[in-house]
Amino acid sequence: MNLYLNDLGLLCAAGSSKPEIMSRLLAGDRSGLIVTDEFGPKTIVGQITADLPEIDQQYSIYQCRNNQLLLGVLRQIRSTVNMMVSKFGADRIGVVLGTSTSGVRSTELALEYQAKFDQLPDNFHYKQQQMGAGADFLANYLGITAPAYTISTACSASGKAFASARRLINLDLCDAVIVGGADSLCGLTVNGFAALESLSTGYCKPFGLRRNGINIGEAASLFVLSKEPGPVHLLGIGASSDAYHFSAPDPAGTAVIAAMEKALHDADRRPDEIDYINLHGTATVLNDAMESKAVNAIFGNKVPASSSKGMTGHTLGAAAALELGLCWMLLAENEGGYLIPNINDDEPDNTLAPLHLVKKGERLGRSLQVCQSNSFAFGGNNVSIVIAKS
């Protein structure tokens, strides 16, 4: 069955609209990465600075930053959502999201308040932090009644959401699905990755010689997926899991290779038909070594590839949907064939398996036709997605 990504809404550290985000990423602009001590010791994060919409009082149990991010990107695609509801009915529109934090920051702030005043604040509700809160909020806000749920598999979560959303349509449970993800900054993840010694001491350096960790970011990304023809075709999805280690990747990259090959097979595309790969590229020593080996095993060093995390930060549960959104823009709104550069302010690590890492200002020379995006998570939970210009 042919399925299409009809519309896209995005918010991340690089901007609050698709044109702004694409302009800044193509320019290699890292200004969205800022130093903060809001979540503990000073660290660099990718923080959204745009004004976010307020959540109406009738939805106050869902009041948290994560849901404000979702509401912000929903507004970017609301006309398409309304069209789908009108065409198919509220009982045929689903919601599938990915997240790793949901509204945990609201709980952190509530516990700080409790420590000071010996009671939780009046506006705190446990639904603000539930993993399923985002999908529940959007379904209630829109008045849609098809399946609505959230997937939480760490940094592959919102990529797995696309496989689940596609399945809902293929099983004839939905005619369209609002699919994507959101993660907001919180002390839990910043301090958790600090405890793992995975935070960069400066700007992250994907595939750089002196890379030493990630910059955590926040983002929200929502698509409308349906059978209705649209600007971008969802071609293939591949997933795998190796359970090699709780947090470290398998150095051989065997399961990652399997996920990419499954996506290509599902898409009926050869490696040489991919115009651009958005790499997982966390800028940790182990991930970049594994991913470069895995990508080189399939694509060699011919296909242009980059990690956009050097400008957005690693947005964890939202990363897969954010980065697929960047690929969507390269296909749908980029006739000049521009490519997202791999920004790391560093010389490349020549001990890594060679890749064609995109340089600032590099162009394909024609419009892009097919892109592939990788996302890998703790426990060896991997997903790779292929999309094409319609």
Protein Blocks (a to p, Z undefined) as FASTA:
>chain_A
ZZddfbccdddfkbcbfklmmmmmmnopaklpccdfkloccddddddfbdcddddfklmm
mgcfklmmmmmmmmmmmmmmmmmmmmnopklcccddddfklmmmmmmmmmmmmmmnopac
fkbcfklmgmklmmmmmmmmnopabdcddddehjllmmmmmmmmmmmmmnopafbdcddd
dddddfklmmmmmmnopacfbdcdehiakbgbdcdddddddddddfbdcfbdcfbdcddd
eklafkbccfklmmmmmmmmmmmmmnopafklpfbdcdfklopaklmmmmmmmmmmmnom
mbgcddfklmnopahjmmmmmmmmmmmmmmmmomnopacdddehiacdfkbccdddddeh
iaehiacfbdcdddddehhiacddddddZZ
